[in-house]
Amino acid sequence: MTYVLKRAGRAVALALAGAGLIAGIVGCTGDKPEVADKPRAPENTIRITPEDGSKGVSREGAIKVSVSSGRLERVEVTQVEDADPVEVHGRISADRLRWTPADGVRLRLAAKYSIDVVAVDGSGRRAARHTTFTTQVPERRFIGYFKPENRSTVGTGMIVSFDFNREIENRAAVERAIRVTSDPPVEVAGHWFGTARLDFRPRTYWKPGTRVTVDLRLRDVEAAPDVYGIQDKTIAFTVGRSQESLVDAAAHTMQVRRDGELLATVPITAGAPKTTTYNGKMVVTEMFEVTRMNGATVGFKKRNGKGEYDIKDVPHAIRLTRSGTFLHGNYWADPDVFGAANVSHGCVGLRDEKGGSSDAPAGWFFDRTLIGDVVEVVNSRDKQVAPDNGLGGWNMDWASWKAGSAIE
């Protein structure tokens, strides 16, 4: 037993000596064994402002990307969820520790952006990080309702017209954001009618075959304090054949010319002596196979408040002014008045049949008319139509038209 105990004691002593040796080794190298560094999480390696998922971020774009050590390899900031994504340009610093947007960068309002970063730490390990944020959504926006329609074919007198849903205070900024160009190229100028309407036209009528492009870049344009645009699109239209019609209210006729050649002289009836037709150049803006015309809607009322007329099925109606001047088919008047007398409430009437007939003068003219064709009235005992009553801008000379631009 004693032998065994001695052997055991010696074993314990050796074990303790070994433990002491190990402890001594550990003590020479530190409190803990040396262990290789663990890779840090991307969010700890790459710092990004704004934080992931931020909303209501200022459009001035306080975007910052940085690493404390190592280097930035790639930084991409892109607008997403848009038909026309936009990359935000910026620069990586000389020490490759920071990325900042380029000077003058302004983000789009109400837009979502993504930030994608790849960095290398001091040990040569790559890390990647992806974040998103959304910019501020303004409370008040404005839009422009425009003529003509995209991809339409129009007459040579077409005027590009915008009606805005809010008053425009910064008219120059809005006008600069709308660019009207053509092929073949011609000078096109804008003209403001008040604070909510802007029209564009060339010096003279468009040439047949001209292709016109309207670049509408109103998104984020500040039209008034804290009122921003939302439209960013391109529209285009083509100018068709040339057709001009001359209505002579005294002679009760309309001469229709196509590409300068006389197509026909059509008998008409114009406004009666107490309800005359405007003189001047008017552009076709709308066409209806059939429409209702109620005198009460344009100021012709009886004492009981009802309209002096209410015709529910006026055929082949062509709008010439906003105030209600039409060139239309007339089936209710005596056929003898066409070419002989003026009996209308200010419109130009052409003989037609109830329900409309393509063989009647009104139907014949309707089938040969385009939005944008010009109808000019002469020899009426009325004033000239106002330039903003419909697309009446052709009644202004070029110098007066250009004087209505907000751009110097």
Residue pairs with C-beta under 8 A, 6 or more apart in sequence:
26 33
37 123
39 121
39 125
39 127
40 121
40 127
42 127
42 128
42 129
43 129
45 67
45 70
45 119
45 121
45 127
45 129
46 65
46 66
46 67
46 117
46 119
46 127
46 129
47 64
47 65
47 66
47 67
47 68
48 64
48 65
48 115
48 117
48 129
48 131
49 62
49 63
49 64
49 65
50 57
50 62
50 63
50 133
51 131
51 133
52 131
52 132
52 133
53 131
53 132
53 133
54 133
54 134
55 133
55 134
56 134
56 135
56 136
56 137
57 107
57 133
57 134
57 135
57 136
58 107
58 135
58 136
59 106
59 107
59 108
59 109
59 135
59 136
59 220
60 106
60 107
61 88
61 101
61 105
61 106
61 107
63 77
63 88
63 90
63 100
63 101
63 115
64 98
64 99
64 100
65 72
65 75
65 98
65 99
65 100
65 115
65 117
66 72
66 97
66 98
66 99
67 97
67 119
67 121
68 97
69 97
69 121
69 122
70 119
70 120
70 121
70 122
71 95
71 96
71 97
71 119
71 120
72 92
72 96
72 97
72 98
72 99
72 117
72 118
72 119
73 118
73 119
73 120
73 126
74 116
74 117
74 118
75 90
75 92
75 99
75 115
75 116
75 117
76 87
76 114
76 115
76 116
76 117
77 87
77 88
77 90
77 101
77 113
77 114
77 115
78 85
78 86
78 87
78 88
78 113
78 114
78 116
79 85
79 86
79 87
79 88
79 107
79 108
79 111
79 112
79 113
80 112
80 113
80 114
80 132
81 111
81 112
82 108
82 111
84 232
86 108
88 101
88 105
88 107
88 113
89 101
89 102
89 105
90 99
90 100
90 101
90 102
90 105
91 99
91 100
91 102
92 98
92 99
93 99
93 100
99 117
106 220
107 113
107 135
108 135
108 219
108 220
109 135
109 136
109 137
109 138
109 219
109 220
109 228
110 134
110 135
110 136
110 137
110 138
110 230
111 134
111 135
112 132
112 133
112 134
112 135
113 132
113 133
113 134
113 135
114 130
114 131
114 132
115 129
115 130
115 131
115 132
115 133
116 128
116 129
116 130
117 128
117 129
117 130
118 126
118 127
118 128
119 126
119 127
119 128
119 129
120 126
120 127
121 127
138 226
138 227
138 228
139 226
140 166
140 226
140 227
140 228
141 227
141 228
141 229
141 230
142 164
142 165
142 166
142 168
142 218
142 223
142 224
142 227
142 228
142 229
142 230
143 164
143 165
143 218
143 229
143 230
143 231
144 162
144 163
144 164
144 165
144 178
144 198
144 216
144 218
144 229
144 231
145 162
145 163
145 164
145 165
146 160
146 161
146 162
146 163
146 214
146 216
146 235
147 158
147 159
147 160
147 161
147 285
147 391
148 154
148 158
148 160
148 237
148 371
148 372
149 235
149 237
150 235
150 236
150 237
151 235
151 236
151 237
152 237
152 238
152 371
153 237
153 238
153 239
153 240
153 370
154 237
154 238
154 239
154 240
154 370
154 371
154 372
155 239
155 240
155 242
155 243
155 283
155 284
155 369
155 370
155 371
155 372
155 373
155 374
156 205
156 206
156 207
156 208
156 239
156 240
156 242
156 243
156 244
156 372
156 373
156 374
157 205
157 206
157 244
157 281
157 283
157 372
157 373
157 374
157 391
157 394
158 206
158 212
158 237
158 239
158 283
158 371
158 372
158 391
159 199
159 200
159 201
159 283
159 391
159 393
159 394
160 180
160 199
160 200
160 201
160 212
160 214
161 197
161 198
161 199
161 200
161 391
162 178
162 197
162 198
162 199
163 196
163 197
164 174
164 196
164 197
164 198
164 223
165 196
166 196
166 223
166 224
166 227
167 195
167 196
167 224
168 174
168 195
168 196
168 198
168 223
168 224
169 195
169 223
169 224
169 225
170 221
170 222
170 223
170 224
171 192
171 195
171 198
171 406
172 406
172 407
173 221
173 222
173 223
174 198
174 218
174 221
174 223
174 229
174 406
175 190
175 192
175 198
175 405
175 406
175 407
176 407
177 216
177 217
177 218
177 221
177 229
178 190
178 198
178 200
178 214
178 215
178 216
178 217
178 218
179 214
179 215
179 217
180 188
180 190
180 200
180 212
180 213
180 214
180 215
181 188
181 212
181 213
181 215
182 188
182 202
182 206
182 210
182 211
182 212
182 213
183 210
183 211
183 213
184 207
184 210
186 202
186 203
186 206
186 210
187 202
187 203
188 200
188 201
188 202
189 200
189 201
189 202
189 401
189 402
189 405
190 198
190 199
190 200
190 404
190 405
190 406
190 407
191 198
191 199
191 200
191 201
191 393
191 396
191 401
191 402
191 404
191 405
192 198
192 404
192 405
192 406
193 199
193 387
193 388
193 404
194 388
197 388
199 391
199 393
200 214
201 393
201 394
201 401
203 398
205 242
205 374
205 394
206 212
206 239
207 239
208 239
208 240
208 241
208 242
208 259
209 238
209 239
210 238
210 239
211 236
211 237
211 238
211 239
212 236
212 237
212 238
212 239
213 234
213 235
213 236
214 234
214 235
214 236
215 234
216 231
216 232
216 233
216 234
216 235
217 232
218 229
218 230
218 231
218 232
219 228
219 229
219 230
219 231
219 232
220 228
220 229
221 228
221 229
222 228
223 229
239 372
240 370
241 258
241 259
242 258
242 259
242 260
243 256
243 257
243 258
243 259
243 368
243 369
243 370
243 373
243 374
244 257
244 373
244 374
244 375
244 376
245 254
245 255
245 256
245 257
245 365
245 373
245 374
245 375
245 376
246 254
246 255
246 257
246 376
246 378
247 253
247 254
247 268
247 270
247 277
247 327
247 348
247 375
247 376
247 377
247 378
248 254
248 255
248 378
248 379
249 270
249 271
249 276
249 277
249 279
249 342
249 377
249 378
249 379
249 380
249 381
250 379
250 380
251 379
252 267
252 268
252 269
252 270
252 338
252 339
252 340
252 341
252 342
253 265
253 266
253 267
253 268
253 339
254 265
254 266
254 267
254 268
254 348
254 350
254 365
254 375
255 262
255 264
255 265
255 266
256 262
256 263
256 264
256 265
256 266
256 365
256 368
257 263
258 368
263 368
264 364
266 350
266 361
266 364
266 365
267 338
267 339
267 340
267 350
267 351
267 361
268 338
268 339
268 348
268 349
268 350
269 330
269 333
269 337
269 338
269 339
269 341
269 342
269 343
269 344
269 348
269 349
270 276
270 277
270 342
270 344
270 347
270 348
270 349
270 377
270 380
271 277
271 342
271 344
271 345
271 346
271 347
271 380
271 382
272 342
272 343
272 344
272 345
273 342
273 381
275 300
275 344
275 345
275 346
276 342
276 346
276 380
276 381
276 382
277 325
277 342
277 344
277 346
277 347
277 348
277 377
277 380
277 382
278 321
278 325
278 346
278 377
278 380
278 382
278 383
278 384
278 385
278 389
279 377
279 378
279 379
279 380
279 382
279 383
279 384
279 385
280 376
280 377
280 384
280 385
280 392
280 395
281 374
281 375
281 376
281 385
281 392
281 394
281 395
282 320
282 321
282 325
282 374
282 375
282 376
282 377
282 385
282 390
282 391
282 392
283 320
283 372
283 373
283 374
283 375
283 390
283 391
283 392
283 394
284 318
284 319
284 320
284 369
284 370
284 371
284 372
284 373
284 374
284 375
285 319
285 320
285 371
285 390
285 391
286 318
286 319
286 371
287 317
287 318
287 319
287 366
287 369
287 371
288 316
288 317
288 318
288 319
289 315
289 316
289 356
289 366
290 313
290 314
290 315
290 316
290 317
290 355
290 356
291 314
291 317
292 310
292 311
292 312
292 313
292 314
293 309
293 310
293 311
293 314
293 317
293 326
293 328
294 307
294 309
294 310
294 311
295 301
295 307
295 308
295 309
295 310
295 345
296 305
296 306
296 307
296 310
297 307
297 324
298 323
298 324
298 345
300 307
300 308
300 309
300 345
301 307
301 308
302 308
308 345
309 345
311 332
313 354
313 355
314 326
314 328
314 329
314 330
315 328
315 329
315 331
315 352
315 353
315 354
315 355
315 356
315 357
315 362
315 363
316 328
316 329
316 350
316 352
316 356
316 362
316 363
316 365
316 366
317 326
317 327
317 328
317 329
318 326
318 327
318 328
318 365
318 366
318 369
318 375
319 325
319 326
319 390
320 326
320 327
320 348
320 375
320 390
321 385
321 389
321 390
321 392
322 389
322 390
323 389
323 390
324 346
324 347
325 346
325 347
325 348
325 385
325 390
326 347
326 348
327 347
327 348
327 349
327 350
327 365
327 375
328 347
328 348
328 349
328 350
328 352
328 362
329 349
329 350
329 351
329 352
329 353
329 356
329 360
329 362
329 363
329 366
330 338
330 344
330 349
330 350
330 351
330 352
330 362
331 351
331 352
331 353
331 354
333 343
333 349
335 351
337 343
338 349
338 350
338 351
338 361
343 349
348 375
348 377
350 360
350 361
350 362
350 365
351 360
351 361
351 362
352 360
352 361
352 362
352 363
353 360
356 362
356 363
357 363
358 364
358 367
374 394
377 385
384 395
385 392
385 395
386 392
387 393
387 395
387 396
393 401
